[in-house]
Amino acid sequence: MNEYDLSVGAELDLDEVWKYIAHDNIDAGDRWIATLFDAFDSLARTPAMGHTRKDLTDYPVLFWPVGAYMIIYRSHRERVEIVAVTQGARNIPTFLRQRGQ
């Protein structure tokens, strides 16, 4: 497995992450987004890196931390689907319920 897809929600999340960081430093925003995309590539190559969090959700998703952020994804037979990217300190159960994930 070497590919991933970004959900619409994940694309919006990345936009928000970039805007938040770039508000203070555009180059830092660009570097952080590149770091997240590197993590997406790693998850596509090795989808089992993530872990379930039954304490946070019963949805069939996996979690992978990157700095202060959490990548939430699904591993399918041929691809990884990036469902969301959010700050790890966020109320993840509420966030996922609102997203219907």
Contacts in CASP RR format, 6 or more apart in sequence:
PFRMAT RR
TARGET T0000
AUTHOR 0000-0000-0000
METHOD contacts of the structure
MODEL  1
MNEYDLSVGAELDLDEVWKYIAHDNIDAGDRWIATLFDAFDSLARTPAMG
HTRKDLTDYPVLFWPVGAYMIIYRSHRERVEIVAVTQGARNIPTFLRQRG
Q
1 44 0 8 1.000
1 45 0 8 1.000
1 47 0 8 1.000
1 75 0 8 1.000
1 78 0 8 1.000
1 79 0 8 1.000
1 80 0 8 1.000
2 44 0 8 1.000
2 45 0 8 1.000
3 44 0 8 1.000
3 78 0 8 1.000
3 79 0 8 1.000
3 80 0 8 1.000
4 40 0 8 1.000
4 41 0 8 1.000
4 43 0 8 1.000
4 44 0 8 1.000
4 73 0 8 1.000
4 79 0 8 1.000
4 80 0 8 1.000
4 81 0 8 1.000
4 82 0 8 1.000
5 79 0 8 1.000
5 80 0 8 1.000
5 81 0 8 1.000
5 82 0 8 1.000
6 14 0 8 1.000
6 40 0 8 1.000
6 82 0 8 1.000
7 81 0 8 1.000
7 82 0 8 1.000
7 83 0 8 1.000
7 84 0 8 1.000
9 83 0 8 1.000
9 84 0 8 1.000
9 99 0 8 1.000
10 82 0 8 1.000
10 83 0 8 1.000
10 84 0 8 1.000
10 85 0 8 1.000
13 84 0 8 1.000
13 85 0 8 1.000
13 86 0 8 1.000
14 33 0 8 1.000
14 36 0 8 1.000
14 85 0 8 1.000
17 29 0 8 1.000
17 32 0 8 1.000
17 33 0 8 1.000
17 36 0 8 1.000
17 69 0 8 1.000
17 85 0 8 1.000
18 29 0 8 1.000
18 30 0 8 1.000
18 32 0 8 1.000
18 33 0 8 1.000
21 28 0 8 1.000
21 29 0 8 1.000
21 32 0 8 1.000
22 28 0 8 1.000
22 29 0 8 1.000
22 30 0 8 1.000
35 66 0 8 1.000
36 66 0 8 1.000
36 69 0 8 1.000
36 71 0 8 1.000
36 85 0 8 1.000
39 64 0 8 1.000
39 66 0 8 1.000
39 71 0 8 1.000
40 71 0 8 1.000
40 80 0 8 1.000
40 82 0 8 1.000
42 49 0 8 1.000
43 49 0 8 1.000
43 50 0 8 1.000
43 64 0 8 1.000
43 71 0 8 1.000
43 73 0 8 1.000
43 80 0 8 1.000
43 82 0 8 1.000
44 79 0 8 1.000
44 80 0 8 1.000
47 62 0 8 1.000
47 73 0 8 1.000
47 75 0 8 1.000
47 80 0 8 1.000
48 75 0 8 1.000
49 64 0 8 1.000
50 62 0 8 1.000
50 63 0 8 1.000
50 64 0 8 1.000
50 73 0 8 1.000
51 62 0 8 1.000
51 63 0 8 1.000
51 64 0 8 1.000
52 61 0 8 1.000
52 62 0 8 1.000
52 63 0 8 1.000
53 63 0 8 1.000
53 92 0 8 1.000
56 63 0 8 1.000
56 92 0 8 1.000
56 93 0 8 1.000
56 96 0 8 1.000
57 92 0 8 1.000
57 93 0 8 1.000
57 96 0 8 1.000
57 101 0 8 1.000
59 96 0 8 1.000
59 100 0 8 1.000
59 101 0 8 1.000
60 74 0 8 1.000
61 72 0 8 1.000
61 73 0 8 1.000
61 74 0 8 1.000
61 83 0 8 1.000
61 96 0 8 1.000
61 101 0 8 1.000
62 72 0 8 1.000
62 73 0 8 1.000
62 74 0 8 1.000
62 75 0 8 1.000
63 70 0 8 1.000
63 71 0 8 1.000
63 72 0 8 1.000
64 70 0 8 1.000
64 71 0 8 1.000
64 73 0 8 1.000
65 71 0 8 1.000
65 88 0 8 1.000
68 87 0 8 1.000
68 88 0 8 1.000
68 89 0 8 1.000
69 85 0 8 1.000
69 86 0 8 1.000
69 87 0 8 1.000
69 88 0 8 1.000
70 85 0 8 1.000
70 86 0 8 1.000
70 87 0 8 1.000
70 88 0 8 1.000
70 90 0 8 1.000
70 92 0 8 1.000
71 82 0 8 1.000
71 84 0 8 1.000
71 85 0 8 1.000
72 82 0 8 1.000
72 83 0 8 1.000
72 84 0 8 1.000
72 85 0 8 1.000
72 86 0 8 1.000
72 92 0 8 1.000
72 96 0 8 1.000
72 101 0 8 1.000
73 80 0 8 1.000
73 81 0 8 1.000
73 82 0 8 1.000
73 83 0 8 1.000
74 80 0 8 1.000
74 81 0 8 1.000
74 83 0 8 1.000
75 81 0 8 1.000
83 99 0 8 1.000
83 101 0 8 1.000
84 95 0 8 1.000
84 96 0 8 1.000
84 99 0 8 1.000
84 101 0 8 1.000
86 92 0 8 1.000
86 95 0 8 1.000
END
